[in-house]
Amino acid sequence: MASSGTIDFRSVSFAILGTLLFLAVSFTIGRRLVFGLIRWTNDHFVSEFAVITVILLIMVAMALTTYLIGMQTVLGAFVAGILIGESPILTRHIDEQLRGLIVALFMPVFFGLSGLGADLTILKDPNLLLLAGGLIVIASVGKFSAPSSAASSVSSAARNRWRSPAP
């Protein structure tokens, strides 16, 4: 999409429009298609591994679709995960097996590929290093302070709700 400091507006437009179309189709027609494929597989095969195989094929197909429109494959897999997670026929046992497979196999591959694509030599520039450090500090403060502030606000609301009225 961008090379040598210039932006290819045609590629960017194609990626944006393709992504919007992908999301629209996924959350309308795709939802029914995913539910139907999972239900059909569950009804016609005895083994639960057939359902897991269909789920993995759905994830791969959606990841490849986003790759073909110029977006990261993780978007397609994420949308597939949303649709599969909403499937009314997904059993707890299949969900646990699928989570185990994803954590043991796909997450390490994703992070390994992300690491291969990272170019840390740009951090030789002190301005970029300072910017990266600042973003890491902001993200860390947000990550660690948000849960505690949310918990304290919920705790205070719960205390006020259960406090007995004064006589």
Buried (B, 14 or more C-beta within 10 A) or exposed (E): EEEEEEEEEEEEEBBEEBBEEBBEEBEEEBBEBBBEBBBEBBEEEEEBEEBBEBBBEBBBEBBEBBBEBBBEBBBBBBBBBEBBEEBEEBEEEBBEBBEEBBEEEEEEEBEEEEEEEEEEEEEEEEEEEEEBEEEEEEEEEEEEEEEEEEEEEEEEEEEEEEEEEEE
